[in-house]
Amino acid sequence: MTRAPLWHSLEEVPADLGATAVTIGNFDGVHLGHRAVLERLRAAAEQRGLRPVALTFWPHPRHVMGDPASTPLITAHEDRDRLLLGTGIAGVLDLAFTGEFAQHSADDFVRIFLVEGLGMRCVVMGADSRFGRANEGDLTTMRELADRYGFDVVLVEDQGHEELTGTSPEQVGPDGIAEIGGAQVRRDRVSSSEIRTALLDGDVGTAASMLGRFHTVADVVHHGFKRGRELGFPTANLGPVPRGLVPADGVYTGLLSVIEQAPEHRGTPPLSRAAATISIGTNPTFPSEDGIAPRMVEAYVHGDHDLDLYGDLVVLEFVARQRPTVTFETVEALVEQMERDKDVTRRTLASLPGLDGPRP
């Protein structure tokens, strides 16, 4: 599939783009609900002979208008855009969201950016979508503006797991929980908020069922304390602020891929979805002298103890959570547990033949 173009201003939108169908959103995570909207966008565009375009923003509006800590983002900026660009649409307009931008009225936003800027002839939106200054615009507003400016409004209903994953009502318990791919999943609405909650609880299985892929975190491999190497489990250590929402502390079954090699490593075949046991936490078995232990993301790659990944950009896929972080009385007890963790990783990945699921 040819990657769609990315524009950061109306000036970058090509004059010959043609008339468009547009959907608007933050698209954090680009989850199954977003993908259902984008599929509807493509269908609406095809029916009308239009070009399907997504309009999105960065930073997230809640980070500009509120407390960023209250909305940790599932995907980093470049990863969000990369996922959007791979959905088969004609382009993505990624606008800078600022306090000044937020002052556009609903009418001005639609007229300037959609009708005049993108040549919109159809908008695809959810029933609870809001837009314009102080979120003054809603579905009723959009329909009024459609009459004024001459475009169609296509409504997309919220979709839960039963629509997005094929769950039948018979598979769902009285508490609204279904079993999908071994994960306990709510049958109600798929949303970025639900995915954030799942990840912060360490429930990467539920997150994956809503994302339609394993959740990922990426960063350049940094030098750590080298304790793992001394124990026979050398790890690739990510930095303090990796790309993507870091799940709850604990040990996870995962996969590691090198997506960009350091210059000195080029010529060596890069790892692709190598088995990895991932640890997140403050390593309580080894307390720091100053009492301030940094939270770390470390991945032990199975099968190659001489692997040098320092300086490489890697992505970790979180397949399943194994256990919480615990403090061990002795180093020997820790090593024994690490051997068990390694075995759990091996058995978990063996249960996924070919790892045919979507790549990050």
N, C-alpha and C positions, 0 to 999 in steps of 0.2 A: 504494500500500500504506500502510495506517495505521501510524504509528509506535507501537511497543509502549511501555508505561510502564517507567520506570527507578526502582528502589527501592534505598535505601542502608542499610536496616535492616529487620528483621522487623516492626517497628512500622509501617513504611510500606506493607507488603503489605496489600492490601485484604482485609477479612474475608470478602467474598463472591467471592474469586478462584475457589474451588472446588478440587477435587482436581487434582493436577498430575502431569505427567511432567517430570523434571528431568535436566539434564546439567550437569556441573561442570568448570570449567577456567579457565585464565588467558587463553586465546584471543588471545594476542599476534599481531597481524597479521590475525586472522579470515581465515585462508587457506582453500584448497580442502579441506584435511583437516577443518578446523573446520566448514566448511559442509556437508560430508558427514555429520558427526555431528549437526548441527542439523537436516538433512533427515530423518535417521533418528529424531530426537527428535520432530519434527512427525508423522511417520508413526505412531510408537508411541503418541503422544498421541491421534491421530485414531482409531486402532483401538480404544482403550480409553475414548474419551469424556472425555479429560483435557485440561488446559491445559498447553501446552509452555512451560517456563521454563528459562532458563540462570542458573546461579549462578556468579559470578566474584568476583575479588578485586582490590584495589588497596591498597597497592603490590604489585608482583609478589612472591610469597613469597621468591624468590631474592634480592631486594633487601633484605628484612628479615632473612633468616636467613643471608645470605652477602654477597659483595662485589658491589654493583650494577654495577661496571665489567665484571664477567665476563659479564653478561647485558644487553647494550644492547637496548632495546626497539624493535621494529619500528614500533609505533603508540603514540601518546600516549594517556593515559587517556581523554579525551573522544572521541577518534577511534575507539578500540577499542569503547567503549560505543555510539557512533553506528552503527558497522558491525554490531554485534550486534543493535541495535534494529531494523535494517532487514532482518532475515532471516526475518520472518514468524512469529516466536514471540510468545507472549502477554505476556512480560515478562522483565526482567533484574534479578536481585538482585545488586547490586555491594557486597560487604562490605569493610570496612576490615580489611586483614590486618596484625596487630600481633603482637609477641612473646607477648602474653597470649592472643590468639586462637589462636595456633599450639599452645597447650597443651591444646586440646580433644582428648580421646581420639577414636578412630574412632567408637566407639559414641555418645558424646555429640554429636559433629558431626552424624551422621546423624539421631539422635533430635531434637535441638534445632532444627537449621536445615532439615532436609529433611522429616522426618515431621511434626513438630509445627508448625514454622514455615511450611512451604510446602504442607502437606497432600499430600506426595508419595505416589503409588501406583505409580510406575514410575521407575526410574533408567536412563539410557542412558550407558554408559561403555565405555572402551577396555580391552583386556586388561591393559595396563601401568599403568592409572590407580592413583594412590596418594592417600590422604587420612588425616587425623587426625594426632595428635602424632607427630613424627619419621617421618611417612609410614608409620605402622604398618598402616594399612588397605589392603587390595588387593582383587582380584576375589573371592577366597575369603571374605574378611571381609564384603564387601558381600552375598554370597549368604547368609551366616549371619545377617546383620542383616535381610535380606529375609524370612527365615523367622520371625524374632522379631517384626518390626513389620508384616508383611503388605504387601509391595510386590513388584513384578516387577523383574527385572534383565535389561536388553537389552544384549547385547554387540555392540560395533562393532569390526570388525577394522580394523587399520591399512590405509590405502589409499595406493597409490603413484600415480605419474603415469598409468599405463596405465588405472586405473579412473577417475581424476578428469578426464583429458583425452582419453580414448578412444584412447590409444596402443596399437597392437597389438604383440605380441611380435616380429613381423617388422621393426618399425621400430627395434628396440633392438639396439645393438651388443653385442659380447662383454664390453665394459667396463661394461655397464649404463647407457650413455648413449643417450638418444633425442633426435631433432630434433623440437621442438614449436614451431611458430610462429617458426622461425628461431633459436630458442634451444637451447643444449645443456642437456638436462635429465636428471637421474638418474631411473631408473625405480622406485627404491625409495621409502621412506616420505616423504611430504610432512610437513615439520615446521617449526616456528618457528626451530629451531636451523639448519636447512639454509638457510632464507631469510636469516637474519642473516649467515651465512657468505658467501652469494652477494652480499649488499649490501656487506659490508665488502671484498669482492674487486672491487667495481664491476660485478658481473655482474647488472645490473638486468633483463636479459631472462629469465634463469633465475628470479630472484625473482618477476617478473610471472607466469611460468608456474605458479608454486606459489600465488601470491596470488589468481590469477584476475582480476587488474587491474594497472594500473601502480602501482608503489610511489610513495608521496607523502610530501612534507615540507611543512610549513606554518609560516608566521610572519607577523608584521607587517613591512612593508617599512621598513627603516631607511635613514638617510643613510650613505653610504659615503665613499670617497675621491674619487669623481667622476672617476676616471681613464677609465672606460669612456665617459662622456659626452664627455670631451676627445678621445677617439680615434674618436668617431662611433658608439660602441656603448654607449649608456646602459643601465645595468642596474638591476634591482630587487634590492636587497641584503637578505638575511634576517639576523636577529640571530644572536648566538653560540650560542644553544641553541634551535634551532627544534623544532617538534613533529615527531616521526618520526625514524627512524634515517637519518642522513646517509650516503650511499654513499661509496665510496673517492674520493680526489681524482681529478679528471679533468674532461673535457668531455663533456656529454651532450645528446642530443636530448630535448626535453621539451615540456610544455604548461604554461601558467600560467592559473589562474582566480582571479578576485577573489571571495572568499566573504563578505567584510564590508568595506564601504567606510568610509573616514574621513568624518566629518560634512561636511567641505568638498567631498567628491567625490560626494555623493549627488545624484542628478539626471543624472549621466553614466552611460550604460550600462556596467555592469561587464564586464570581459573574461571570456570563457568558453572555456577550452581554446585559448587563443591560442598559436601556435607560438613556442617559446622555445629558445634555446641556453643551457644551464646550465653554469656553471663552478664547480667546488669545489676549493679549495686555498688556498695562501698567497701567490699572485701572485708567484712567485719572480723574475719579470722586474723587479719593483719592490721590491727588498729594503728593509726598514724600517731607520731610522737606529739604533734600539736593538737590532737583530738579533732582535727578537721579532715575528714576523709572524702576525697572527691568521688562523685558518682561516675562510674565508668561503664562503657559498653565494650566487652571483650569477646572475641570469637576464636575458639580453638578449631582449626581446620583439620579434619581427619586425614591421616595417611601420609603427611609430609612434614616431618619435624624440622627440615632445613629450609623451609619456605621463607623467602624474604619478600615481604609486602610493604615495607616501610616506604612511604611516599606515594603508594598506589591509592587511587580512588576506588573504594569498594562499596558494594551494596549488600546489605544483609536482608534476607527474607525470613520472616518469623513464621514457622510452620505450626508449632505447638508449644505450649508451656509445660515444663516438666515439674518444677517445684519452686517454692519460694527460696529466697536467700536465707541461709542460716549460718550461725557461728559454730565452728568446730573446735573441740577442745585441743586437738593435736593436728599437726600437719599431716600425719599418717592417715587420720580419719578423713581429712579433706581429700587426699589423693584417692582413697578408696571410693569416696562418693563421686569424685570426678570420673573414675573408671565406670561407675554405674551410669552416670549421666551420658557418657560416651556411648554406652551400650543402648540406652534408651533412644538416643539420637539415631543410631544405626537401625534399630528395629522400627522406629517411627517412619523414617524415610523409606525403608524397605516396603512398608505398607502402601506406598504411593508409587506404583509401577510407572517407570518412565518419567515421573514428574511432569505429566502432560498439562498441568494447570497453566494459566496465563503467566507469562513472565512479567516482572515489574516494569 
